């Protein structure tokens, strides 16, 4: 039986994870740039993010930490670390020399297909999963709590739902506004 204290602790971590800059940033970007099929695209993006995180959580709960150790071992290699650092420094310095456009309009995506939205969700999740400390803490707490697979999988699904809830809330609030604007234009 799952204790209420455990659920509150993991729920608090999930609420902290709602502040994910990538998920919120892409949601705002799509809200500002995409007026047609906004709800569909944003739901596909959020399902991709939640599905990716759920898969990572299940993998960690089932003991696939050894893969994480192999990957982290690669980045602990001095040559790889220096290569990544040098590439990052070059990109940082080059960012000051990229000409800025005088036009203040937001750039529009080249492709608005569902596949490109899935790729966007997968890419942002892949980049951000390394810094998902509240998520890793929740998985660690569930691992040490000796939960059955039914308990931890449902808690994990709830965690991921809470994580994307602000973006879902924004869609539900703003979707009628965008659809009315599209009809009048």
C-alpha positions in Angstrom: 0.0 0.0 0.0 1.3 3.4 -1.0 1.5 5.9 1.8 0.0 9.4 1.6 3.3 10.9 2.6 5.0 9.2 -0.4 2.4 10.5 -2.8 2.7 14.0 -1.5 6.5 13.9 -1.7 6.4 12.6 -5.3 3.6 15.0 -6.2 5.7 17.9 -4.9 8.5 16.8 -7.1 6.2 16.6 -10.1 4.9 20.1 -9.4 8.5 21.3 -9.3 9.1 19.6 -12.6 6.2 21.6 -14.2 8.7 24.4 -14.4 10.5 22.6 -17.2 11.9 25.4 -19.5 11.8 23.3 -22.6 8.3 22.1 -22.3 7.0 25.5 -21.3 9.1 27.3 -24.0 7.9 25.1 -26.8 4.3 25.4 -25.6 4.6 29.2 -25.7 6.4 29.1 -29.0 3.6 27.0 -30.6 0.9 29.2 -29.1 2.5 32.3 -30.6 3.4 30.9 -34.0 0.9 28.2 -34.8 -2.8 29.1 -35.2 -4.0 26.2 -37.3 -4.2 22.7 -35.8 -2.6 24.2 -32.6 -4.4 21.8 -30.3 -3.5 18.7 -32.3 0.2 19.7 -32.6 0.6 20.7 -29.0 -1.1 17.5 -27.7 1.2 15.4 -29.9 4.2 17.3 -28.6 3.1 16.8 -25.0 2.3 13.2 -25.5 5.8 12.7 -26.9 7.4 14.4 -24.0 5.4 12.5 -21.4 5.9 9.2 -23.2 9.6 9.7 -23.4 9.9 10.5 -19.7 7.6 7.6 -18.9 9.9 5.3 -20.9 13.0 6.6 -19.2 11.3 6.2 -15.8 10.3 2.6 -16.5 13.8 1.8 -17.7 15.3 3.2 -14.6 12.8 1.4 -12.3 13.5 -1.9 -14.1 17.2 -1.5 -13.3 18.7 -0.3 -16.6 21.0 2.1 -14.6 24.0 0.2 -16.1 23.2 2.0 -19.4 23.3 5.3 -17.7 26.7 4.4 -16.1 28.1 3.5 -19.6 26.9 6.7 -21.1 28.2 8.8 -18.1 31.5 6.8 -18.4 31.9 8.0 -22.0 31.6 11.6 -20.9 34.0 11.2 -18.1 36.7 10.5 -20.6 39.1 13.5 -20.7 39.2 13.6 -24.6 35.4 13.5 -24.9 35.0 16.1 -22.1 37.5 18.5 -23.7 35.9 18.0 -27.2 32.4 18.8 -25.9 33.8 21.8 -24.0 35.7 23.2 -27.1 32.6 22.7 -29.3 30.5 24.5 -26.7 33.0 27.4 -26.4 33.1 27.8 -30.2 29.3 27.9 -30.4 29.1 30.4 -27.6 31.7 32.7 -29.2 30.1 32.3 -32.7 26.7 33.3 -31.2 27.9 36.8 -30.8 28.8 37.1 -34.6 25.5 35.8 -36.0 23.7 38.7 -37.6 20.4 39.7 -36.0 17.4 40.3 -38.1 15.7 43.7 -37.9 12.2 42.0 -38.3 10.7 41.3 -34.9 8.4 38.5 -36.1 8.9 35.1 -34.6 10.4 32.6 -37.1 8.0 30.1 -38.5 8.9 26.4 -38.6 9.8 25.0 -42.0 7.6 21.9 -41.4 4.4 21.7 -39.5 3.9 18.0 -39.9 3.0 15.8 -37.0 6.3 13.9 -37.5 8.3 17.2 -37.1 6.4 17.9 -33.8 7.2 14.3 -32.6 10.9 15.0 -33.5 10.7 18.3 -31.6 9.3 16.6 -28.5 11.8 13.8 -28.7 14.7 16.2 -29.2 13.8 18.5 -26.3 13.2 15.6 -24.0 16.5 14.0 -24.9 18.3 17.3 -24.2 16.5 18.0 -21.0 16.4 14.5 -19.4 19.9 14.9 -18.1 18.8 17.7 -15.9 15.6 16.2 -14.7 16.7 16.1 -11.1 13.2 16.1 -9.5 12.3 13.2 -11.8 15.4 11.2 -10.8 14.7 11.9 -7.1 11.1 10.6 -7.5 12.4 7.5 -9.2 15.0 7.0 -6.4 12.3 7.4 -3.8 10.0 4.9 -5.5 12.9 2.4 -5.9 13.7 2.5 -2.2 10.0 2.2 -1.2 9.7 -1.4 -2.5 6.6 -0.6 -4.5 5.0 -3.2 -6.8 5.1 -2.6 -10.5 1.4 -1.6 -10.5 2.0 1.0 -7.9 5.2 2.6 -9.3 3.9 2.5 -12.9 0.7 4.3 -12.0 2.6 6.9 -9.8 5.0 7.4 -12.7 2.2 8.0 -15.2 0.6 10.4 -12.7 4.0 12.2 -12.4 4.3 12.6 -16.1 0.7 13.9 -16.4 1.3 16.5 -13.7 4.6 17.5 -15.4 2.8 18.5 -18.7 -0.4 19.8 -17.0 0.5 23.6 -17.2 0.9 23.2 -21.0 -2.3 21.2 -21.2 -4.0 23.9 -19.2 -2.7 26.6 -21.5 -4.0 24.7 -24.5 -7.5 24.3 -23.0 -7.6 28.0 -22.2 -6.3 29.4 -25.4 -7.6 27.0 -28.0 -11.1 28.6 -28.2 -9.4 32.0 -28.5 -7.3 30.9 -31.5 -10.1 29.1 -33.2 -12.3 32.3 -33.0 -9.4 34.4 -34.4 -8.9 32.0 -37.3 -12.6 32.2 -38.2 -12.6 36.0 -38.3 -9.5 36.3 -40.4 
